[in-house]
Amino acid sequence: MPTALVTGVAGFIGSNLAAKLLDRGYVVRGLDNLETGRELNLDRFNDNSDFEFVEGDIRDRELLRDLTDGVDYLFHQAAVSSVPRSVEDPVSSTDINCTGTAAVLDAARHAGVDSVVVASSAAVYGSSEVLPKVETMAECPESPYALSKYYTEKLALQFSELYEINTIALRYFNIFGPYQNPNGDYAAVIPKFIDLMLDNTRPVIYGDGEQSRDFTYIDNAIQANILAAEEDATGEVINVACGERISIDELVSYINEELEADIEPRYEPSRPGDIPHSCADISKAKNVLGYEPDVGFREGLRRSIEHYKT
């Protein structure tokens, strides 16, 4: 059985990825410092002998040496993943995302890990009005978070050139779905809005509501990660999305439809670092990985609402 290490395993994407890998017959090691990850996301693995969880920091090089020993595939999901938080605290965001990534990649190459998949972000494209976003476009990171993700993917690709290790960077476009934390100042928009509207509370939209995102259900992101690890795509940066735009006003409207409600949002000024529009060209993911988004936005939204209801 192949062995995988998932950093950030108690987070939203990391825990869902671990679940899918276990279903596929992997032995999974998980690392998380539980700063933003949640132990309750790991409860479903309590009785699975093929899963091992270690609480620790990705900057702990000695710990990484132990965890990467015997690992075939490494999925690097750990990060400070909030634009507003990175604007408020650029030092810790940069330290965790950049120094942490360097430590993870270095441990992987010394351990002889076959493939490393790192999580990047659509934020590296910046606020250019050109849509859809294609991997050949010039990057323009406009927040410390975006800049750290730009560094993450560049360093990963450099490792594939300097050392005998396969690396690939996936640029996520607004991943959403079950086990995503709806609480806190930095919660992602979909779980936060669902949670509020289930409680009949008006959600806050920062901006005019016309800003749009390429919302991508978690199952599609998991598919891309596994394909990236198992296929020969080293040294590539690839968009992971659905290739369609949904405005924040439309998001509220669709949640209202699913809940059979009529809750009006409140509007406040845009936040620093927020990008007006985002939509991906996913041709490269299809051609290089054989990726096809299996779950569309509306179906993903329905599944997410059912999850948060329970």
C-alpha positions in Angstrom: 0.0 0.0 0.0 1.3 3.5 -0.8 2.0 5.8 2.1 1.0 9.5 2.0 1.7 12.4 4.3 -0.9 15.2 4.5 0.2 18.4 6.1 -2.7 20.5 7.5 -4.7 17.3 7.8 -7.1 18.6 10.4 -8.1 21.4 8.0 -11.0 21.4 5.6 -9.1 20.3 2.5 -6.6 18.1 4.3 -9.1 16.1 6.2 -11.2 15.5 3.1 -8.1 14.5 1.2 -7.1 12.1 3.9 -10.5 10.4 3.8 -10.3 9.9 0.1 -6.8 8.5 0.3 -7.8 6.0 3.0 -10.7 4.9 0.8 -8.2 4.3 -2.0 -6.1 2.0 0.2 -3.4 4.4 1.2 -1.7 4.5 4.6 -2.0 8.1 5.7 0.1 10.1 8.1 -1.3 13.5 9.1 0.4 16.6 10.5 -1.3 19.6 11.9 -0.6 22.2 14.6 -4.4 22.6 15.3 -4.1 26.4 15.1 -6.9 26.6 12.5 -7.4 22.8 11.9 -10.0 21.1 14.0 -9.7 17.7 15.7 -13.4 17.1 15.1 -12.5 16.8 11.4 -10.4 13.8 12.2 -13.0 12.0 14.4 -14.1 9.9 11.4 -10.6 8.3 11.3 -10.6 7.2 15.0 -11.1 3.5 14.2 -8.9 3.4 11.1 -5.6 1.7 11.8 -4.2 3.0 8.5 -4.4 6.6 9.8 -1.8 8.2 12.1 -2.2 11.8 13.4 0.7 13.8 14.8 0.2 17.3 16.3 3.1 19.5 15.3 4.4 22.4 13.2 5.6 22.2 9.6 8.6 24.3 10.6 9.8 21.5 12.9 12.5 20.0 10.7 13.3 17.1 13.0 9.7 16.1 13.2 9.4 16.3 9.4 12.4 14.0 9.0 10.6 11.4 11.0 7.2 11.8 9.3 8.6 11.7 5.7 10.5 8.5 6.2 9.0 5.9 4.0 6.4 8.3 2.4 5.6 7.9 -1.3 3.4 10.9 -1.8 3.3 14.2 0.2 0.3 16.5 0.0 1.2 20.0 1.4 -2.0 21.7 2.5 -0.8 23.4 5.7 -0.9 27.2 5.5 -2.3 30.4 6.9 -5.0 30.6 4.2 -6.7 33.9 4.9 -6.1 37.1 2.9 -7.4 39.4 5.7 -5.3 37.6 8.3 -2.2 37.9 6.2 -2.8 41.7 5.8 -3.2 42.1 9.6 -0.2 39.9 10.4 2.1 39.5 7.4 5.0 38.2 9.5 3.5 35.0 10.9 1.7 34.3 7.6 4.9 34.6 5.6 6.9 32.6 8.2 4.4 29.7 8.2 3.7 29.6 4.5 7.2 30.3 3.2 9.6 28.9 5.8 7.1 26.0 6.4 7.0 25.1 2.7 10.8 25.1 2.4 11.1 22.8 5.4 8.4 20.4 4.0 10.1 20.2 0.5 13.5 19.8 2.0 12.4 16.9 4.2 10.7 15.3 1.2 13.7 15.4 -1.0 16.0 14.0 1.7 13.5 11.2 2.4 13.2 10.3 -1.3 9.5 11.1 -1.5 8.3 10.3 -5.0 5.9 13.2 -5.5 4.9 16.4 -3.6 1.7 18.2 -4.4 1.6 21.8 -2.9 -1.5 23.9 -2.5 -1.3 27.3 -4.2 -4.1 29.8 -4.9 -5.8 31.8 -7.5 -4.8 34.8 -5.5 -1.4 34.8 -7.2 -3.1 36.2 -10.4 -4.1 39.4 -8.6 -6.9 41.7 -9.7 -6.3 41.8 -13.4 -9.6 42.1 -15.3 -8.5 39.5 -17.9 -10.7 36.4 -17.5 -10.5 33.5 -17.4 -7.2 33.1 -15.6 -4.7 31.0 -17.5 -1.5 29.6 -16.0 0.6 31.4 -18.6 -0.5 34.8 -17.4 1.8 37.0 -15.4 1.4 36.7 -11.6 0.5 39.8 -9.6 0.1 38.8 -5.9 -1.5 41.7 -4.0 -1.5 40.5 -0.4 1.0 38.8 1.8 -1.0 35.6 1.5 -0.9 35.7 -2.3 2.8 36.4 -2.2 3.4 33.5 0.1 1.6 31.2 -2.3 3.5 32.5 -5.2 6.7 31.6 -3.3 5.3 28.2 -2.4 4.7 27.2 -6.0 8.0 28.7 -7.3 10.0 26.9 -4.6 8.2 23.6 -5.3 9.0 23.9 -9.0 12.6 24.8 -8.3 13.0 21.6 -6.2 11.9 19.6 -9.2 14.7 21.2 -11.2 17.4 20.9 -8.6 16.7 17.6 -7.0 15.2 14.2 -8.1 11.8 14.8 -6.8 8.5 15.3 -8.6 6.6 18.4 -7.6 3.4 20.0 -8.8 1.5 23.2 -7.6 -2.3 23.4 -7.7 -3.9 26.8 -7.8 -7.1 26.5 -5.9 -10.1 28.6 -6.8 -12.4 29.0 -3.8 -12.8 25.5 -2.6 -15.9 24.8 -0.5 -17.7 21.9 1.0 -18.3 19.8 4.2 -16.0 20.2 7.1 -15.1 23.7 6.3 -15.1 25.9 9.4 -18.1 28.4 9.3 -16.9 30.3 12.3 -14.4 33.1 13.1 -13.4 36.3 11.5 -11.5 34.6 8.6 -14.1 32.0 7.7 -14.7 31.4 4.0 -17.8 32.9 2.5 -19.9 29.8 1.7 -19.8 28.0 5.0 -20.1 31.4 6.9 -23.2 32.4 4.8 -24.8 29.0 5.1 -24.3 29.0 8.9 -25.7 32.5 9.3 -28.7 32.0 7.0 -29.6 28.7 8.6 -29.9 30.8 11.8 -32.0 33.4 9.9 -29.2 36.0 10.2 -28.3 38.4 7.4 -24.8 37.8 5.9 -22.4 40.6 5.3 -21.1 41.2 1.8 -17.9 43.2 1.6 -18.4 45.3 -1.6 -21.3 45.7 -4.0 -22.1 41.9 -4.3 -21.1 41.9 -8.0 -17.7 40.5 -7.3 -17.5 36.9 -8.5 -15.7 33.7 -7.8 -15.1 30.3 -9.4 -16.5 28.3 -6.5 -15.1 24.8 -6.6 -16.6 21.8 -4.7 -14.2 19.9 -2.5 -14.5 16.6 -4.4 -13.1 18.3 -7.5 -10.0 19.5 -5.6 -9.4 16.1 -4.1 -9.6 14.5 -7.5 -7.0 17.0 -8.8 -4.6 16.3 -5.9 -4.7 12.5 -6.4 -4.3 12.8 -10.2 -1.4 15.3 -9.6 0.4 12.8 -7.3 -0.2 9.7 -9.4 0.3 11.1 -12.9 3.6 12.3 -14.4 3.1 16.1 -14.2 6.2 17.2 -12.4 7.2 20.9 -12.6 3.7 22.1 -13.5 1.4 24.8 -12.0 -2.2 23.9 -12.7 -5.6 25.6 -12.0 -8.1 23.7 -10.0 -11.6 25.0 -10.5 -14.9 24.6 -12.4 -14.5 27.3 -15.0 -17.6 29.3 -14.1 -18.3 32.6 -12.3 -20.8 33.0 -9.5 -21.3 36.5 -8.0 -21.7 36.9 -4.2 -25.2 38.3 -4.7 -26.0 35.1 -6.7 -24.6 33.0 -3.9 -26.9 34.5 -1.4 -29.8 34.1 -3.8 -29.0 30.4 -4.3 -28.7 29.7 -0.6 -32.1 31.4 -0.1 -33.6 29.1 -2.8 -32.2 26.0 -1.1 -33.4 27.1 2.3 -36.7 28.3 0.9 -35.9 31.6 2.7 -35.8 35.3 1.8 -32.9 36.7 3.7 -31.4 40.0 2.5 -27.6 40.6 2.9 -26.0 43.6 4.4 -23.3 45.5 2.5 -20.0 46.9 3.9 -17.0 48.4 2.2 -14.5 46.1 0.4 -11.6 44.8 2.4 -7.9 45.3 1.5 -6.5 42.5 -0.7 -9.9 41.3 -1.9 -10.0 40.5 -5.7 -13.1 41.7 -7.7 -13.4 38.7 -10.1 -11.9 35.3 -10.4 -12.5 32.5 -13.0 -10.2 29.8 -14.2 -9.3 28.3 -17.5 -9.1 24.6 -16.7 -7.9 23.3 -20.0 -4.4 22.5 -18.7 -5.9 20.5 -15.8 -7.9 18.5 -18.3 -5.1 18.0 -20.7 -2.2 17.2 -18.3 -4.1 15.5 -15.5 -7.2 14.2 -17.1 -9.2 16.3 -14.6 -12.9 16.8 -15.0 -15.0 18.6 -12.3 -17.4 15.9 -11.2 -19.6 18.1 -9.0 -21.0 21.4 -10.2 -21.6 24.5 -8.0 -25.3 24.0 -7.3 -25.0 20.3 -6.4 -22.0 21.2 -4.2 -24.0 23.9 -2.5 -26.8 21.5 -1.8 -24.4 18.9 -0.3 -22.8 21.6 1.8 -26.1 22.9 3.2 -27.1 19.4 4.1 -23.8 18.9 5.9 -24.2 22.1 8.0 -27.8 21.4 8.8 -26.6 18.3 10.7 
